[in-house]
């Protein structure tokens, strides 16, 4: 009889967000340079504020009971369940140009975005 006491909390199937190759390279670089603890994952979320109403959250953190966990290209990704509706289908990219350097959020759920690209209206 199989042991069912430990069930995986990692979601399978379609991923709610996409991390581009550029974002993956930069995230792995940050993880290495900042010696991110092995029990941390990439937190992707939203918070109230910013010039358009919501701001994106992107950083390394421990998983909480409110999170769904996904593994995208080997990187654990934590998304709070309540934030999923704002993030579904979003692409996180990395730009390294003269006029724009940093993570860029391409969110199909955003009705409006601000000029800085880090806040949106749902």
Steps between C-alpha positions, in 0.01 A plus 500: 500500500658835399582760767267796451598695812740724310349664197689732272393863510668576169245577230523302179367581157485845348710765672322825592792720393782484249862580582686588181851373435638845586311504831616147585865592435474810719313318779762223512773764507333679792447171684867418464639845583272556800534142628121456523422226758390167354161517675411827324319534170406780268198690632287656227204705614323831518445760769285810521674820401700640215383762257231276348356319804705180523874437503678177418692304762805306386757366742628196685306382803386197699179325408194573716171315551330748264726412208472272204837365393609444143837398363593691187822390332632372834413814699236465773241774450255604774178680415247586768167343402319836519746655253454237230214680327722805445799302374360220283672506162756763598848494350799613705790612281839662556611803298859616498497803274618858522156641576355212698677253727311265727212258519205577276147371560282430196160441655193426285276567804611861538247750368752782530867519586710793608807631324737327743351159415492382860141592584164433336123529526300178505 
